[in-house]
Amino acid sequence: MMTEKIDTRYRVETPEGIDLEASMAGPVPRVLAYLLDLAIRFTAILVIFIVLAVLGEAGMGIFLFLVFMVEWFYPVYFEVMRGGQTPGKQVFNIVVVNDDLTPVTWNSSIIRNLLRTADFLPFMYLGGIIAMVVTPGFRRLGDLAAGTLVIYKDMQRPQKPLSKVVGRAPDFPLEAEDQIAVIGFSQRHGDISAERQKELADILAPVTSVTGDEAVGRLHGIGNWLLGDRD
């Protein structure tokens, strides 16, 4: 009996009408990344214990506080300040993002990590693993509550420029949402009509400061620059 192939692609449309795609990370790389992060946290806690042991009871109080900070805010810090990747996630090339594929926020990261306790139930993160297996997007309970998902980083954008336009840097630093929109525009340039490209380019006029055909070419240039064409 043939089984239906699981679709690991995640698709979302931006407010500008641009379709984006990503490849969702399944339970295996996520569990391996978690185990690596767990080993890193354990090593850090062990080093802290050895250093503070000489202080006696005072050192124990500081130790317990630092253990709390490491255990709960290690993942939050890396997810928000390091592009959605803890060291473990970086090794396995996966990244946490909001479900609209924008960078994860402080609130989202805190919620998804605080709910690790619920994912742990009834034991050994069985609840979280079951949730990842049965929910779309391989989301654990924390992801469902926070509106986040874990995707493969390299799948957020192509590795090579998609049009023949020479890469050109934007006139000012772009927010992550704008970068995603411009790259999505470049991804679809061969699939949509010239008129539709102009419409989308006009919506993205704040990025280019121009409209029409000139804006289309400018967006392709910026998209290629974001994709690495910076010669």
N, C-alpha and C positions, 0 to 999 in steps of 0.2 A: 504494500500500500504506500503510495507516495504521500509525503507530508509537504505542506505548504512552507516555502522558504520564509524565514523570519526576515522582515524588512527592518534593517538597522538604520535606515536613513531618517533624519528628522528634518522636516520642512517647516518654514515659517515665512510669512509675508510681512515686510516692513510697512510702516505707515505710508511710505512713499510708493508702495505697490511693487517692491522688488522682492523676488523670491530668493530665500537663502536656504542652503542645505548644510547639514553636518552629519557625521556618522557617530551614532551613540555607542558608548563604551558599555560592554556587558559586564556581568558579575565577576568573571575571572580576572581581568586586569585591575578592576577596582579592589578586589580582595587582596591581590598581590601588592598593590600600591599601599593599601591600608597596613598590611603586615610590615612593609618596609618602614612606613612612618612610625608604626608602633615600636619597631626596633630602635629607631632614631630617638624617639621620646624616652624609651627605657634607658638608653645609654646616657642621655642628658640628665635624667633623674638620678642615675647612679653616680655620675660625676658630681652633681650638686650635693648628694648625700655625703660623699667622701670629703668634700671640701668643708661642709658645714658641721660634720661630726665633731670636730675639735672644739666647737662652741658649746657643746653640751645641750641643756634644755633650751637655751635661747636659739641655738642653731636649729633645733628640731622645729620650733615654731616657724622660723624662716623657711625651713625645708618644706613643711606642709603647704605653706602659701605658694612657694615656687612650683611645687608639684601640681597644685590646682591650676596655676597659670599655664604651665606647660601642657597639661592634659587637655584643657578646654580651649586655650587660645592659640596653641600651635597651629592647628588647621585653619582657624579664622584668619590669623595674620598672613599666612602664606597664600590663602585663597584670594584675599582682598588686595594685598600689597605685592604679590608676585604673579599676577596674571592668572589667577584661578588654579595655581598648581602648588601643592605641597611637594617636598623633595621626592616622595614616593610617586606622586602623580607625574612628576616631570620625567622620572626614569621610564615610566610606562606610557608616556606621551599622551596623557589624558588631562582634561581640564574641566573645571566646574564653571558653568555659565548660567545665567538666567534663562528661563524657558523661551525668551524671545531672542536668544543668542547674544545678548549684551553681557558685558562683564558683570560678574557676581558682585553684589553690594554688601555692605557691612551687615545690614539687617538680615538679608537672605542667608549669608554665611553663618551668622550667629544662630539663627533658627535651625538650619540643617544640622549643625554640629551639636546644639543642645539636645536635639531629638535623637542623638545616637543612643541615648539611654533606652528610648522606646524601641529602636532598631535592635538593641541587644536582646530584648525579651523574645522568647522565654529563657534562652541561654545562647551564648556564643554567636550573637547577631543573627540568629535563625530568622527572626521576624523581618529584619532588613533584607536578608537574602531572598526570602519568599516574596517579599514585596517587589524586589528587582525582577524576579522571574515572571511574575504575573501581571505587572503593570506596563503600559506602553512607555518606552523610553528607558526601561531598566531602572526605574526610580525606587529608591528606598523611601521609608516613611518621612524622613527628614527632607528629602527632595520634594515630595508631594506637598508638604506643609510650607516649604520655603519658595516653591515655584522655581526650582533649579533642576538641572540635569548635568550629566557628565558625558562629554564627547571626546573624540579623538582630536587632538589639537591640529594635526596636519590636514584634517578634513574640513576645517573652517574656511580654507581658501585654497585655490589651486597653487601649484608650485611654480608655474611659469606664466608669464604674461599671456593674455588671451586675445589681444588685438595687435595690429602692426604699429600702433601709435607709440612713439617714443615716450618712455616714462618721464614724468614731469612732477616735481614736488609741489604740494599745495602751497598757497600763499601764506598759510598760517597753520599751526598745529590743529589737527582734526580730533574731535572726540571719538571715542571707540565706536559709538553708534554710527557716526558719519563715515568712519572708515569701512565699517561693515556694509553700509548702504552703497558706497562707491564701488567696493569690490563686487557686491552682488550685481550692480549695474554692468560691470565688466563681464561677469560670468554669463549674463544673458544677452550680450550684444549680438550674438549670431542667431538668436531665437526670436527676436522681436522686430517689428517693422521700424523703419526710419522715423515715422511719425510718432510712434510710441516712445522711441528713444528720446525724441525731442520733448515729449510731454514729461517723461521722468526727469530729464535733464533740467527742465524748468522748475520742477519741484525741488531739485537739489541746487538751485541757483545760489543759495547762501554759501555754498562750498566753492563755487566757481566765479561768482560775481558777474556772470554772463548768462545768456539764454540762447536757445535755438541750436543750430549746427555747431556754433563755436563752443557752446556748453557741452555738447556731446563729445566732441574731440578732447576738450579739456578734462572731462571725467574719465575718458579712456586713458589719457596720459597719467592722471593721478592714480587711477586703478593699477596701471602697470608699475608705477613707481612704488606703490604700497606692496606690490607683489615681488619686488626685488629688482626691477629694471631701473637702475640708478646710475648707469654709465654716462 
